[in-house]
């Protein structure tokens, strides 16, 4: 069976490496050195946090004053909204293009016309699909640019620049299913040299959080193993109730706790092996009768319910809390009702049967024609 979630990309060697990872302070400093070189800053400009959303919030706090308006893409995770609000700022949603699932220059221009006092924009390159950063920079002249690499570490923009080497600040998430997956953790790189060095938290995560992160790949493998005998979902519910696993959207935002040493070692291991101009981490399709499609995919061994994004701000249980302006972002609303994603970490051949099934429901080309009109 093939999974989008539940640490689906972890092979046996990855599970063992993660479960028995051992790190020291040197592991953290080696990761810091790698990031400072990769993203072209002095090492004191790199700071580590327990979660990616904390790193993002720290980036906002470091680059703009309180109560600033921050432009974010309208297909996103509630973690981004949470990060903006935790920095005492206001999220402004920008509608998206169906080509990239992200805002481009036209969408950003329209939003800036309506909200001329926006101070910063967050570029997150959804699913690892790079935006036209050159055009966006022209429109965003004078604004702070924060690059969120949760989906796209290692990718390159159309102009050839690596993502993360363009903005005033860069953040990475090391959370479950992200482009660098250590189950949790995050990093902030302040690239604007006029800004003070970030303050790195000193406290370790709670022991329960550390153990949960360490054993999640092993628990995920167990869930996948039980899934075909109809016990996977039951085991998942049990692990959630016992707090042995945690839903990604429920991760803490805590400015006092740092990345653990073992996670630093795991993150560095993956960063050093990133291919140049990395491909997107997921491929997307726009479909009709999505629920029917997902059931048919499941009957053929493809468990693809972990959709980015089934509501404009995901997951659905946080959607109302985000106060999303549906009238201002109609494309995001429409796309969120039609999106399905396939993982790219399984390889081309493994996904061929899934693509054949999706083809029966696919309306991607129809949406593109409609937008052109």
Number of C-alpha atoms within 10 A of each C-alpha: 13 20 19 21 17 22 22 20 21 18 12 12 9 13 21 14 14 23 17 11 15 15 15 13 12 12 20 22 16 15 24 23 17 16 23 19 11 14 20 16 18 17 18 16 23 25 24 29 31 32 27 30 34 33 30 32 26 26 26 28 19 18 20 17 13 14 14 19 21 27 24 24 29 28 27 22 23 22 25 23 23 21 23 29 17 20 21 17 22 18 27 21 25 26 28 23 18 18 15 17 26 25 29 22 19 14 18 22 18 13 18 17 10 10 14 11 12 20 21 22 25 22 25 26 27 24 23 25 23 22 23 16 21 15 12 20 17 11 17 20 9 10 17 21 25 26 25 28 26 25 24 29 27 23 26 21 18 12 9 9 14 20 26 28 17 19 23 21 28 27 28 28 32 27 22 23 23 21 26 27 21 27 25 28 30 27 31 26 32 31 23 17 12 9 13 12 18 18 15 21 16 13 14 16 20 11 9 11 18 18 14 18 22 22 18 22 28 19 20 21 20 15 21 24 14 16 18 11 8 11 14 18 13 13 18 22 13 13 15 13 11 10 13 17 22 17 11 15 16 11 18 17 20 17 21 15 21 23 26 23 20 21 28 28 24 23 23 20 14 14 19 11 9 14 12 10 16 16 19 22 21 19 14 19 19 22 22 16 11 17 12 10 20 18 15 16 20 16 11 14 16 19 21 20 17 15 17 22 23 19 25 30 29 20 21 14 11 16 15 9 12 15 11 18 15 15 8 14 19 14 19 27 23 16 24 21 17 22 21 25 19 22 22 16 16 14 9 10 8 12 16 11 13 19 15 11 15 21 13 11 17 22 15 19 11 11 16 13 9 8 12 6 5
